[in-house]
């Protein structure tokens, strides 16, 4: 019985442990963002935008610079980009937008 209670507690807490750091971008041109109700899949990540602010869940593991370039190819230039919780520097963003 005790083991069952422990297993139930761990199962209930699992979503908190399973959440990966966010991937996000701020678009330089909000007019290029898809409608808020539209999910766009890029490399397996589901992107949703609210104005210029876009966030993604899921996706394949890849270098942050590549993920940024794929988003720029689809949405246009970004003014900031964070891949799985790690923000790109201004220099990296400039390279991504080039």
Secondary structure, DSSP 8 states (H G I E B T S, - for coil): -HHHHHHHHHHHHHHHHH----EEEEES-GGGS--TT--EEETTEEEEEETTEEEEEE-----HHHHHHHHHHHH--EEEEEETTEE--HHHHHHHH-
